[in-house]
Amino acid sequence: MVRLNEESDDAASIQDSVEKDIFDDETAEDAPKLPPNPVKNSKEDDSKYGVCQGRKVSQILGLNTKGSELQMLVLYSDYKKNREKCAELVPSRILRHYAPQMVIDYYESLVSSK
């Protein structure tokens, strides 16, 4: 039994030494400093889109890219009644959440029309 404990202690000390960075020459700081991430808090920005506020999407009219994000031009079905914007560009990540079947139907219409 004593031998097992000695072996487990040796294994633990070996494990501790292996966990240390084998390439560390101890000239670097403990944690590398990374530049701050410029990603905006998307939760605050998402609420400004009509689909997030409960408006019903009538049709997807087209696609556009803004920066690196794909956006879809949507037409709302209640624009006559509410006197709000009848269409707006909505990021596809939001639209895939709120109207996934419409996104699928739109892509299918693109493929079948060619």
N, C-alpha and C positions, 0 to 999 in steps of 0.2 A: 504493500500500500504506500509506503513511504516513497518508493521508486516512482509510482504513478504521480504523486504530488510533485516530486522533483521534476519529472518530465513535463507536467502541465505548467509548472512555474517557468521552465525553460521555454516551453512553447509560447507562453504569454509574453516573456521578454523578447523572444524572436518576433512575435506578432507586433509588439510595440515598436521594435526597431524597423520592421518592414513598413509599418504605417507611416513612418517619417519619409519624407521625400528623398529618394536615393540620389537625386540630382542636385539637392540643395547644397550649395557651397556656403550657406549662411551669410551671403552678401545681400540677399533680397529682404524686403520687409515681410512681415507676417502675412499681410493680405495685400494683393495687388490693388492699386487704386484705379477704378474704372471711371470713365467719364459718365456723367449723369445721363440717364436714358431720356431722349427727347420725346418719347411716346406720350401723347396726351391721354388724359383720363377719358376713355371712350364712353364710359357710363354717363357722364354729364352731357356729352355731345349727342348721344343717341336719342335722348328724349325730345330733341327738337324736330325729329322727323314725324310726319303725320301718321305713318303706319305704327309708330311707337305710341302715339296718342290715341289709337283706336280707330283711325280712319280706315275704311275698307278700300283695298286696291281693286280697281276695275280692270286694268290692263297694264302690261309692261310694254312700253313703246320702243325702247332701245337700250343700248349699252354705251358707257363712256368710262374713261379712266381718269381719275384725279390723283395725281401722284402715282403711287403704286397700288392704289385701291380701285377695284372694279365697282362702278356704280351703275344702277339701272334707273332709267327714266320711267316713272310710274304715273298712271292716270288714276285719280281717285274717283270713286263712284258718287260721292256726296258733295262734289264741288259746287253744284248749282244751289243746293240747299244751304250750305254753310258759308258761301261767299269767300271761301279761303282759296289758297292755291289749288289749281286743278291738277297740276303735275309738278313733280319734283324729282331730283336725283337722290336716290337712296342707296347707301352702300349695300352691295350684294350680300354681305355677311348678315346684315339686319333683315333684309328681305327673305333670305333663306330661312330665317327663324319664324317670321310672321306669315309668310305666304309661300311655303316651299313648293306646293303644287303648281302655282303660277310660274315660278322660276323654271320648273321642269318643263311645263307646257311651252314657255317662251323658247327655251333652248331646243325643244323638239321642233318648233315651227321654223327655227333657223336652219336646222339640219334638213328638214323635209322640203324647204323652199329652194334648196340649191340643186 
